[in-house]
């Protein structure tokens, strides 16, 4: 049960959704979790809910100095880190001809730059044999309507992870990609859909999933736990699709 006992995990975007669910599960399995995000009050509430000594640090993944601050704080308080889950991300679904330069820059700054420099800042304080998990998306490999910009950012970080898996082999640090399909998180609310619109979107997504439903954050957390723990000790450089079989259709 406590296969993460004594481990220290950093989870970006840990205040809600998949990030919070993963932090909660990691903590239940013995890890000390450090969750980061932009909203201090949301993070503090999440840390209380996670329990088990979870720590929240307000940080914006688009800012390199924030990544460096998190790494220093974790090093000073815990001596190092064993697990890094790069989970923070944004999504705004639009056809390509409607994407603005501001939206383009924001997506790549958060999803791609935020992941790249988060890993870069964390590696100096990561212990040998650590685990890096990058949250990508099914959209990186399967064409979905209005996902072009988002998919581009997620394809980029999937490529980063494959290269890191080889670059870090000398330190026995494993790097794997977790690619969710549609998951019921707060992201759906951020798309601005309410009532019948939201219900229609959920129904259309469910119709595309062989499992007949969209996923839950807790199910993605279980997949992340596998990649973080010794259960995946011989798993490196893979892209794990947790999508109810949606990649098949």
C-alpha positions as CSV (number, residue, x, y, z in Angstrom):
1,X,0.0,0.0,0.0
2,X,2.8,2.4,0.9
3,X,4.9,1.9,-2.1
4,X,5.8,5.7,-2.2
5,X,6.9,5.7,1.4
6,X,9.6,8.3,2.0
7,X,9.3,9.8,-1.6
8,X,8.8,13.5,-2.3
9,X,6.6,14.4,-5.2
10,X,6.1,17.8,-7.0
11,X,2.8,18.1,-8.9
12,X,2.2,21.2,-11.0
13,X,-1.4,22.2,-11.4
14,X,-2.1,20.3,-8.2
15,X,-4.9,22.4,-6.9
16,X,-7.6,20.7,-9.0
17,X,-8.5,18.0,-11.4
18,X,-6.0,15.3,-12.3
19,X,-3.2,17.0,-10.4
20,X,-5.1,17.1,-7.1
21,X,-6.4,13.5,-7.5
22,X,-2.8,12.3,-8.2
23,X,-1.4,14.2,-5.2
24,X,-4.1,12.7,-3.0
25,X,-3.4,9.2,-4.2
26,X,0.4,9.6,-4.0
27,X,0.0,10.9,-0.4
28,X,-2.2,7.9,0.5
29,X,0.6,5.7,-0.7
30,X,3.2,7.3,1.5
31,X,4.6,10.3,-0.6
32,X,5.0,13.8,0.7
33,X,3.4,15.9,-2.0
34,X,4.2,19.5,-3.0
35,X,1.5,21.0,-5.1
36,X,1.9,24.1,-7.2
37,X,-0.4,26.4,-9.0
38,X,-1.3,30.1,-9.5
39,X,-4.2,30.4,-7.1
40,X,-3.0,30.4,-3.5
41,X,-6.4,29.9,-1.8
42,X,-7.3,26.9,-4.1
43,X,-3.9,25.3,-3.4
44,X,-4.2,25.8,0.3
45,X,-7.6,24.1,0.3
46,X,-6.3,21.3,-1.8
47,X,-3.4,20.7,0.5
48,X,-5.7,20.4,3.4
49,X,-7.9,17.9,1.5
50,X,-4.8,15.9,0.4
51,X,-3.5,15.8,4.0
52,X,-0.5,13.6,4.9
53,X,1.7,16.7,5.2
54,X,1.1,18.0,1.7
55,X,2.6,21.4,1.0
56,X,1.4,24.1,-1.4
57,X,3.6,26.6,-3.1
58,X,2.1,29.3,-5.3
59,X,3.9,29.3,-8.6
60,X,3.2,30.1,-12.3
61,X,4.7,27.6,-14.7
62,X,5.2,30.2,-17.3
63,X,7.8,31.9,-15.0
64,X,11.3,30.3,-14.9
65,X,12.0,32.0,-11.5
66,X,8.9,30.3,-10.0
67,X,10.2,26.9,-11.1
68,X,13.6,27.7,-9.5
69,X,11.9,28.9,-6.3
70,X,9.9,25.6,-6.1
71,X,13.1,23.5,-6.6
72,X,15.0,25.5,-4.0
73,X,12.2,25.3,-1.5
74,X,11.8,21.5,-1.9
75,X,15.6,21.0,-1.7
76,X,15.8,23.1,1.5
77,X,12.8,21.4,3.2
78,X,13.0,17.8,2.0
79,X,16.5,17.4,0.7
80,X,15.4,16.6,-2.9
81,X,12.6,15.2,-5.0
82,X,11.8,11.8,-6.3
83,X,8.8,12.3,-8.5
84,X,7.9,15.2,-10.8
85,X,4.4,15.3,-12.4
86,X,4.2,18.0,-15.0
87,X,0.5,18.4,-15.1
88,X,-0.4,22.1,-15.3
89,X,-2.0,23.1,-18.6
90,X,-4.6,25.2,-20.3
91,X,-7.0,24.5,-23.2
92,X,-9.1,26.7,-25.4
93,X,-10.8,24.9,-28.3
94,X,-11.0,26.8,-31.5
95,X,-10.5,26.2,-35.2
96,X,-7.1,27.3,-36.4
97,X,-8.4,30.4,-38.3
98,X,-9.9,31.8,-35.1
99,X,-6.8,31.4,-32.8
100,X,-5.2,34.7,-31.8
101,X,-1.5,35.3,-31.3
102,X,-2.2,35.9,-27.6
103,X,-3.9,32.5,-27.3
104,X,-1.1,30.8,-29.2
105,X,1.5,32.3,-26.9
106,X,-0.4,31.5,-23.8
107,X,-0.9,27.8,-24.7
108,X,2.8,27.3,-25.6
109,X,4.0,29.3,-22.5
110,X,1.9,27.2,-20.1
111,X,1.8,23.7,-21.7
112,X,5.2,23.5,-23.5
113,X,7.5,26.1,-21.9
114,X,6.0,25.4,-18.5
115,X,6.7,21.7,-18.8
116,X,10.2,22.1,-20.3
117,X,11.6,24.5,-17.8
118,X,9.8,22.9,-14.9
119,X,11.7,19.7,-15.6
120,X,14.9,21.6,-16.2
121,X,14.7,23.4,-12.9
122,X,13.8,20.2,-11.0
123,X,16.4,17.8,-12.4
124,X,19.3,19.3,-10.3
125,X,17.4,18.4,-7.1
126,X,16.0,15.1,-8.3
127,X,17.5,12.0,-6.7
128,X,18.9,9.2,-8.8
129,X,16.3,6.7,-9.8
130,X,13.5,9.3,-9.9
131,X,10.4,9.4,-12.0
132,X,9.3,12.3,-14.3
133,X,5.7,12.1,-15.6
134,X,4.5,14.4,-18.3
135,X,0.8,14.9,-18.8
136,X,0.1,15.1,-22.5
137,X,-3.2,14.3,-24.2
138,X,-4.8,11.9,-26.6
139,X,-5.1,15.0,-28.9
140,X,-1.3,14.8,-29.5
141,X,-1.8,11.7,-31.6
142,X,-5.4,11.6,-32.6
143,X,-7.0,14.4,-34.6
144,X,-9.9,16.0,-32.7
145,X,-12.1,18.9,-33.8
146,X,-10.9,22.3,-32.8
147,X,-7.9,20.9,-30.9
148,X,-5.1,22.1,-33.3
149,X,-3.3,24.5,-31.0
150,X,-3.7,22.5,-27.8
151,X,-2.6,19.3,-29.6
152,X,0.5,21.1,-30.9
153,X,1.6,21.9,-27.3
154,X,1.0,18.4,-26.1
155,X,2.8,16.8,-29.0
156,X,5.8,19.0,-28.1
157,X,6.0,17.8,-24.5
158,X,5.5,14.2,-25.6
159,X,8.6,14.7,-27.8
160,X,10.5,16.3,-24.9
161,X,9.8,13.3,-22.7
162,X,11.2,10.8,-25.2
163,X,14.5,12.7,-25.4
164,X,14.7,13.1,-21.7
165,X,14.3,9.4,-21.2
166,X,17.6,8.9,-23.1
167,X,19.4,12.0,-21.7
168,X,18.8,11.0,-18.1
169,X,19.6,7.3,-18.4
170,X,22.9,7.8,-16.6
171,X,21.0,8.9,-13.5
172,X,18.4,6.1,-13.8
173,X,15.6,8.7,-14.0
174,X,12.6,7.4,-15.9
175,X,10.5,9.7,-18.0
176,X,7.1,8.7,-19.2
177,X,4.1,10.3,-20.8
178,X,0.5,10.1,-19.4
179,X,-2.0,10.8,-22.2
180,X,-5.6,11.2,-21.0
181,X,-8.6,11.0,-23.2
182,X,-11.7,13.1,-22.1
183,X,-11.8,13.5,-18.3
184,X,-14.5,15.1,-16.2
185,X,-12.5,18.0,-14.6
186,X,-13.0,21.7,-13.9
187,X,-11.4,22.3,-17.4
188,X,-14.9,21.7,-18.9
189,X,-16.3,24.6,-16.9
190,X,-13.4,26.9,-18.1
191,X,-14.5,26.3,-21.7
192,X,-17.5,28.5,-20.9
193,X,-20.1,25.7,-21.5
194,X,-23.1,25.5,-19.2
195,X,-26.3,23.6,-19.0
196,X,-27.4,22.0,-22.3
197,X,-24.1,23.0,-24.1
198,X,-22.0,21.2,-21.5
199,X,-24.4,18.2,-21.5
200,X,-24.2,18.0,-25.3
201,X,-20.4,18.1,-25.3
202,X,-20.2,15.3,-22.7
203,X,-22.6,13.2,-24.7
204,X,-20.6,13.7,-27.9
205,X,-17.4,12.8,-26.1
206,X,-18.9,9.7,-24.5
207,X,-20.0,8.5,-28.0
208,X,-16.4,8.4,-29.1
209,X,-15.1,6.3,-26.2
210,X,-15.4,2.6,-26.5
211,X,-15.8,2.4,-22.7
212,X,-19.0,4.4,-23.2
213,X,-18.1,7.2,-20.8
214,X,-15.5,9.9,-20.1
215,X,-12.9,9.3,-17.4
216,X,-12.6,10.4,-13.8
217,X,-9.6,12.3,-12.3
218,X,-9.2,9.4,-9.9
219,X,-8.7,7.0,-12.8
220,X,-5.9,9.1,-14.3
221,X,-4.4,9.3,-10.8
222,X,-4.1,5.6,-10.7
223,X,-2.2,5.6,-14.0
224,X,0.1,8.3,-12.7
225,X,0.7,6.2,-9.5
226,X,1.8,3.3,-11.7
227,X,4.3,5.5,-13.5
228,X,5.5,7.0,-10.3
229,X,6.0,3.8,-8.3
230,X,8.2,0.8,-8.4
231,X,5.4,-1.1,-10.2
232,X,6.7,0.6,-13.4
233,X,10.4,0.2,-12.6
234,X,11.2,-1.3,-16.0
235,X,8.9,1.2,-17.9
236,X,10.7,4.1,-19.5
237,X,9.9,6.4,-22.5
238,X,6.4,5.2,-23.0
239,X,3.2,7.1,-23.7
240,X,0.4,5.6,-21.6
241,X,-3.0,6.2,-23.0
242,X,-5.7,6.3,-20.3
243,X,-8.6,7.1,-22.6
244,X,-11.1,4.3,-22.4
245,X,-9.9,3.0,-25.8
246,X,-10.6,6.3,-27.6
247,X,-7.3,6.1,-29.5
248,X,-8.6,3.0,-31.3
249,X,-11.5,4.7,-33.1
